[in-house]
Amino acid sequence: MKLLLKLILTSVAVLVLAKLLPGVVVTDYLTAFFVAVTLALLNTFVRPILIFFTLPATIVTLGFFLLVINALIVMLAGSLVSGFAVSGFFTAFVFSFMLWIFRSILFSLIKEEETK
């Protein structure tokens, strides 16, 4: 249930960012949900591989290269999901950074269950 709520909140963030950023296009609400699912899958499976192969660059830049990896994942999602387009690397970079901020704010509103 919490996963579905996080996907819905991410799709809302994608829609808001598509309205704010001029280089991001999302055609409809269902596309935004597919973008959220695609980003979740890419972050689960592709991002760790990219981090592993770019570990020296990440260490030298004190972790700032992870922002570049996030932008690449957004660009990859743009090529995988029809109806979602990002105009270039800088737009993907800004989109991924703002998505991180929006998701942090929205996910902080969700109460975490205590584990015993």
PyMOL commands that place a pseudoatom at each C-alpha (Angstrom):
pseudoatom trace, name=CA, resn=MET, resi=1, chain=A, elem=C, hetatm=0, pos=[0.000, 0.000, 0.000]
pseudoatom trace, name=CA, resn=LYS, resi=2, chain=A, elem=C, hetatm=0, pos=[2.823, 2.374, 0.888]
pseudoatom trace, name=CA, resn=LEU, resi=3, chain=A, elem=C, hetatm=0, pos=[4.564, 1.606, -2.412]
pseudoatom trace, name=CA, resn=LEU, resi=4, chain=A, elem=C, hetatm=0, pos=[1.445, 2.570, -4.356]
pseudoatom trace, name=CA, resn=LEU, resi=5, chain=A, elem=C, hetatm=0, pos=[1.150, 5.800, -2.367]
pseudoatom trace, name=CA, resn=LYS, resi=6, chain=A, elem=C, hetatm=0, pos=[4.800, 6.634, -3.098]
pseudoatom trace, name=CA, resn=LEU, resi=7, chain=A, elem=C, hetatm=0, pos=[4.278, 5.960, -6.806]
pseudoatom trace, name=CA, resn=ILE, resi=8, chain=A, elem=C, hetatm=0, pos=[1.227, 8.214, -6.865]
pseudoatom trace, name=CA, resn=LEU, resi=9, chain=A, elem=C, hetatm=0, pos=[3.109, 10.988, -5.041]
pseudoatom trace, name=CA, resn=THR, resi=10, chain=A, elem=C, hetatm=0, pos=[6.017, 10.632, -7.465]
pseudoatom trace, name=CA, resn=SER, resi=11, chain=A, elem=C, hetatm=0, pos=[3.650, 10.864, -10.432]
pseudoatom trace, name=CA, resn=VAL, resi=12, chain=A, elem=C, hetatm=0, pos=[2.143, 14.040, -8.943]
pseudoatom trace, name=CA, resn=ALA, resi=13, chain=A, elem=C, hetatm=0, pos=[5.655, 15.449, -8.583]
pseudoatom trace, name=CA, resn=VAL, resi=14, chain=A, elem=C, hetatm=0, pos=[6.414, 14.530, -12.202]
pseudoatom trace, name=CA, resn=LEU, resi=15, chain=A, elem=C, hetatm=0, pos=[3.264, 16.345, -13.350]
pseudoatom trace, name=CA, resn=VAL, resi=16, chain=A, elem=C, hetatm=0, pos=[4.102, 19.455, -11.315]
pseudoatom trace, name=CA, resn=LEU, resi=17, chain=A, elem=C, hetatm=0, pos=[7.668, 19.529, -12.607]
pseudoatom trace, name=CA, resn=ALA, resi=18, chain=A, elem=C, hetatm=0, pos=[6.454, 19.094, -16.185]
pseudoatom trace, name=CA, resn=LYS, resi=19, chain=A, elem=C, hetatm=0, pos=[4.375, 22.247, -15.719]
pseudoatom trace, name=CA, resn=LEU, resi=20, chain=A, elem=C, hetatm=0, pos=[7.288, 24.156, -14.118]
pseudoatom trace, name=CA, resn=LEU, resi=21, chain=A, elem=C, hetatm=0, pos=[10.177, 23.156, -16.384]
pseudoatom trace, name=CA, resn=PRO, resi=22, chain=A, elem=C, hetatm=0, pos=[9.953, 24.173, -20.055]
pseudoatom trace, name=CA, resn=GLY, resi=23, chain=A, elem=C, hetatm=0, pos=[11.939, 21.215, -21.425]
pseudoatom trace, name=CA, resn=VAL, resi=24, chain=A, elem=C, hetatm=0, pos=[9.882, 18.437, -19.812]
pseudoatom trace, name=CA, resn=VAL, resi=25, chain=A, elem=C, hetatm=0, pos=[6.752, 17.078, -21.476]
pseudoatom trace, name=CA, resn=VAL, resi=26, chain=A, elem=C, hetatm=0, pos=[4.237, 14.681, -19.911]
pseudoatom trace, name=CA, resn=THR, resi=27, chain=A, elem=C, hetatm=0, pos=[1.152, 14.004, -21.999]
pseudoatom trace, name=CA, resn=ASP, resi=28, chain=A, elem=C, hetatm=0, pos=[-1.286, 12.780, -19.339]
pseudoatom trace, name=CA, resn=TYR, resi=29, chain=A, elem=C, hetatm=0, pos=[-1.740, 11.419, -15.827]
pseudoatom trace, name=CA, resn=LEU, resi=30, chain=A, elem=C, hetatm=0, pos=[-1.259, 7.793, -16.811]
pseudoatom trace, name=CA, resn=THR, resi=31, chain=A, elem=C, hetatm=0, pos=[2.036, 8.664, -18.479]
pseudoatom trace, name=CA, resn=ALA, resi=32, chain=A, elem=C, hetatm=0, pos=[3.179, 10.358, -15.270]
pseudoatom trace, name=CA, resn=PHE, resi=33, chain=A, elem=C, hetatm=0, pos=[2.364, 7.162, -13.357]
pseudoatom trace, name=CA, resn=PHE, resi=34, chain=A, elem=C, hetatm=0, pos=[4.327, 5.095, -15.895]
pseudoatom trace, name=CA, resn=VAL, resi=35, chain=A, elem=C, hetatm=0, pos=[7.237, 7.515, -15.500]
pseudoatom trace, name=CA, resn=ALA, resi=36, chain=A, elem=C, hetatm=0, pos=[7.099, 7.003, -11.724]
pseudoatom trace, name=CA, resn=VAL, resi=37, chain=A, elem=C, hetatm=0, pos=[7.095, 3.219, -12.141]
pseudoatom trace, name=CA, resn=THR, resi=38, chain=A, elem=C, hetatm=0, pos=[9.905, 3.358, -14.708]
pseudoatom trace, name=CA, resn=LEU, resi=39, chain=A, elem=C, hetatm=0, pos=[12.024, 5.604, -12.484]
pseudoatom trace, name=CA, resn=ALA, resi=40, chain=A, elem=C, hetatm=0, pos=[11.459, 3.259, -9.547]
pseudoatom trace, name=CA, resn=LEU, resi=41, chain=A, elem=C, hetatm=0, pos=[12.533, 0.249, -11.606]
pseudoatom trace, name=CA, resn=LEU, resi=42, chain=A, elem=C, hetatm=0, pos=[15.554, 2.031, -13.077]
pseudoatom trace, name=CA, resn=ASN, resi=43, chain=A, elem=C, hetatm=0, pos=[16.618, 3.251, -9.633]
pseudoatom trace, name=CA, resn=THR, resi=44, chain=A, elem=C, hetatm=0, pos=[16.286, -0.289, -8.305]
pseudoatom trace, name=CA, resn=PHE, resi=45, chain=A, elem=C, hetatm=0, pos=[18.108, -2.182, -11.041]
pseudoatom trace, name=CA, resn=VAL, resi=46, chain=A, elem=C, hetatm=0, pos=[20.186, 0.159, -13.238]
pseudoatom trace, name=CA, resn=ARG, resi=47, chain=A, elem=C, hetatm=0, pos=[21.357, 2.809, -10.761]
pseudoatom trace, name=CA, resn=PRO, resi=48, chain=A, elem=C, hetatm=0, pos=[23.433, 0.397, -8.597]
pseudoatom trace, name=CA, resn=ILE, resi=49, chain=A, elem=C, hetatm=0, pos=[25.237, -0.855, -11.707]
pseudoatom trace, name=CA, resn=LEU, resi=50, chain=A, elem=C, hetatm=0, pos=[25.999, 2.701, -12.841]
pseudoatom trace, name=CA, resn=ILE, resi=51, chain=A, elem=C, hetatm=0, pos=[27.213, 3.605, -9.367]
pseudoatom trace, name=CA, resn=PHE, resi=52, chain=A, elem=C, hetatm=0, pos=[29.491, 0.570, -9.304]
pseudoatom trace, name=CA, resn=PHE, resi=53, chain=A, elem=C, hetatm=0, pos=[31.100, 1.377, -12.653]
pseudoatom trace, name=CA, resn=THR, resi=54, chain=A, elem=C, hetatm=0, pos=[31.487, 5.090, -11.872]
pseudoatom trace, name=CA, resn=LEU, resi=55, chain=A, elem=C, hetatm=0, pos=[32.685, 4.649, -8.297]
pseudoatom trace, name=CA, resn=PRO, resi=56, chain=A, elem=C, hetatm=0, pos=[36.087, 6.326, -8.878]
pseudoatom trace, name=CA, resn=ALA, resi=57, chain=A, elem=C, hetatm=0, pos=[34.419, 9.416, -10.360]
pseudoatom trace, name=CA, resn=THR, resi=58, chain=A, elem=C, hetatm=0, pos=[31.923, 9.461, -7.496]
pseudoatom trace, name=CA, resn=ILE, resi=59, chain=A, elem=C, hetatm=0, pos=[34.689, 9.283, -4.914]
pseudoatom trace, name=CA, resn=VAL, resi=60, chain=A, elem=C, hetatm=0, pos=[36.801, 11.990, -6.585]
pseudoatom trace, name=CA, resn=THR, resi=61, chain=A, elem=C, hetatm=0, pos=[33.808, 14.348, -6.838]
pseudoatom trace, name=CA, resn=LEU, resi=62, chain=A, elem=C, hetatm=0, pos=[32.743, 13.576, -3.250]
pseudoatom trace, name=CA, resn=GLY, resi=63, chain=A, elem=C, hetatm=0, pos=[29.446, 12.099, -4.418]
pseudoatom trace, name=CA, resn=PHE, resi=64, chain=A, elem=C, hetatm=0, pos=[28.364, 14.888, -6.759]
pseudoatom trace, name=CA, resn=PHE, resi=65, chain=A, elem=C, hetatm=0, pos=[28.638, 12.519, -9.727]
pseudoatom trace, name=CA, resn=LEU, resi=66, chain=A, elem=C, hetatm=0, pos=[25.515, 10.797, -8.373]
pseudoatom trace, name=CA, resn=LEU, resi=67, chain=A, elem=C, hetatm=0, pos=[23.570, 13.814, -9.619]
pseudoatom trace, name=CA, resn=VAL, resi=68, chain=A, elem=C, hetatm=0, pos=[24.838, 13.057, -13.110]
pseudoatom trace, name=CA, resn=ILE, resi=69, chain=A, elem=C, hetatm=0, pos=[23.722, 9.432, -12.720]
pseudoatom trace, name=CA, resn=ASN, resi=70, chain=A, elem=C, hetatm=0, pos=[20.266, 10.621, -11.662]
pseudoatom trace, name=CA, resn=ALA, resi=71, chain=A, elem=C, hetatm=0, pos=[20.071, 12.838, -14.753]
pseudoatom trace, name=CA, resn=LEU, resi=72, chain=A, elem=C, hetatm=0, pos=[21.083, 9.905, -16.967]
pseudoatom trace, name=CA, resn=ILE, resi=73, chain=A, elem=C, hetatm=0, pos=[18.353, 7.777, -15.410]
pseudoatom trace, name=CA, resn=VAL, resi=74, chain=A, elem=C, hetatm=0, pos=[15.774, 10.495, -16.131]
pseudoatom trace, name=CA, resn=MET, resi=75, chain=A, elem=C, hetatm=0, pos=[16.991, 10.662, -19.739]
pseudoatom trace, name=CA, resn=LEU, resi=76, chain=A, elem=C, hetatm=0, pos=[16.739, 6.870, -19.993]
pseudoatom trace, name=CA, resn=ALA, resi=77, chain=A, elem=C, hetatm=0, pos=[13.185, 7.016, -18.636]
pseudoatom trace, name=CA, resn=GLY, resi=78, chain=A, elem=C, hetatm=0, pos=[12.436, 9.663, -21.245]
pseudoatom trace, name=CA, resn=SER, resi=79, chain=A, elem=C, hetatm=0, pos=[13.529, 7.293, -23.981]
pseudoatom trace, name=CA, resn=LEU, resi=80, chain=A, elem=C, hetatm=0, pos=[11.617, 4.318, -22.538]
pseudoatom trace, name=CA, resn=VAL, resi=81, chain=A, elem=C, hetatm=0, pos=[8.244, 5.927, -21.767]
pseudoatom trace, name=CA, resn=SER, resi=82, chain=A, elem=C, hetatm=0, pos=[6.291, 7.295, -24.689]
pseudoatom trace, name=CA, resn=GLY, resi=83, chain=A, elem=C, hetatm=0, pos=[4.567, 10.542, -23.815]
pseudoatom trace, name=CA, resn=PHE, resi=84, chain=A, elem=C, hetatm=0, pos=[7.432, 11.647, -21.557]
pseudoatom trace, name=CA, resn=ALA, resi=85, chain=A, elem=C, hetatm=0, pos=[10.237, 13.705, -23.037]
pseudoatom trace, name=CA, resn=VAL, resi=86, chain=A, elem=C, hetatm=0, pos=[13.182, 15.600, -21.602]
pseudoatom trace, name=CA, resn=SER, resi=87, chain=A, elem=C, hetatm=0, pos=[14.843, 18.069, -23.963]
pseudoatom trace, name=CA, resn=GLY, resi=88, chain=A, elem=C, hetatm=0, pos=[18.451, 17.651, -22.874]
pseudoatom trace, name=CA, resn=PHE, resi=89, chain=A, elem=C, hetatm=0, pos=[20.971, 16.774, -20.208]
pseudoatom trace, name=CA, resn=PHE, resi=90, chain=A, elem=C, hetatm=0, pos=[20.727, 20.055, -18.298]
pseudoatom trace, name=CA, resn=THR, resi=91, chain=A, elem=C, hetatm=0, pos=[16.925, 19.800, -18.197]
pseudoatom trace, name=CA, resn=ALA, resi=92, chain=A, elem=C, hetatm=0, pos=[17.195, 16.203, -16.973]
pseudoatom trace, name=CA, resn=PHE, resi=93, chain=A, elem=C, hetatm=0, pos=[19.713, 17.337, -14.351]
pseudoatom trace, name=CA, resn=VAL, resi=94, chain=A, elem=C, hetatm=0, pos=[17.401, 20.069, -13.041]
pseudoatom trace, name=CA, resn=PHE, resi=95, chain=A, elem=C, hetatm=0, pos=[14.385, 17.742, -13.264]
pseudoatom trace, name=CA, resn=SER, resi=96, chain=A, elem=C, hetatm=0, pos=[16.112, 15.003, -11.252]
pseudoatom trace, name=CA, resn=PHE, resi=97, chain=A, elem=C, hetatm=0, pos=[17.295, 17.466, -8.605]
pseudoatom trace, name=CA, resn=MET, resi=98, chain=A, elem=C, hetatm=0, pos=[13.858, 19.048, -8.232]
pseudoatom trace, name=CA, resn=LEU, resi=99, chain=A, elem=C, hetatm=0, pos=[12.198, 15.621, -8.232]
pseudoatom trace, name=CA, resn=TRP, resi=100, chain=A, elem=C, hetatm=0, pos=[14.476, 14.621, -5.366]
pseudoatom trace, name=CA, resn=ILE, resi=101, chain=A, elem=C, hetatm=0, pos=[13.408, 17.719, -3.412]
pseudoatom trace, name=CA, resn=PHE, resi=102, chain=A, elem=C, hetatm=0, pos=[9.684, 17.228, -4.150]
pseudoatom trace, name=CA, resn=ARG, resi=103, chain=A, elem=C, hetatm=0, pos=[9.823, 13.543, -3.233]
pseudoatom trace, name=CA, resn=SER, resi=104, chain=A, elem=C, hetatm=0, pos=[11.662, 14.305, -0.004]
pseudoatom trace, name=CA, resn=ILE, resi=105, chain=A, elem=C, hetatm=0, pos=[8.972, 16.773, 1.012]
pseudoatom trace, name=CA, resn=LEU, resi=106, chain=A, elem=C, hetatm=0, pos=[6.082, 14.549, -0.046]
pseudoatom trace, name=CA, resn=PHE, resi=107, chain=A, elem=C, hetatm=0, pos=[7.513, 11.375, 1.483]
pseudoatom trace, name=CA, resn=SER, resi=108, chain=A, elem=C, hetatm=0, pos=[8.149, 13.154, 4.776]
pseudoatom trace, name=CA, resn=LEU, resi=109, chain=A, elem=C, hetatm=0, pos=[4.377, 13.564, 5.055]
pseudoatom trace, name=CA, resn=ILE, resi=110, chain=A, elem=C, hetatm=0, pos=[3.944, 9.790, 5.100]
pseudoatom trace, name=CA, resn=LYS, resi=111, chain=A, elem=C, hetatm=0, pos=[4.126, 8.391, 8.608]
pseudoatom trace, name=CA, resn=GLU, resi=112, chain=A, elem=C, hetatm=0, pos=[6.595, 5.567, 8.980]
pseudoatom trace, name=CA, resn=GLU, resi=113, chain=A, elem=C, hetatm=0, pos=[5.438, 2.515, 10.893]
pseudoatom trace, name=CA, resn=GLU, resi=114, chain=A, elem=C, hetatm=0, pos=[7.440, 1.587, 13.963]
pseudoatom trace, name=CA, resn=THR, resi=115, chain=A, elem=C, hetatm=0, pos=[9.169, -1.777, 13.736]
pseudoatom trace, name=CA, resn=LYS, resi=116, chain=A, elem=C, hetatm=0, pos=[9.485, -3.931, 16.824]
for i in range(1, 116): cmd.bond("trace and resi %d" % i, "trace and resi %d" % (i + 1))
show_as sticks, trace
zoom trace
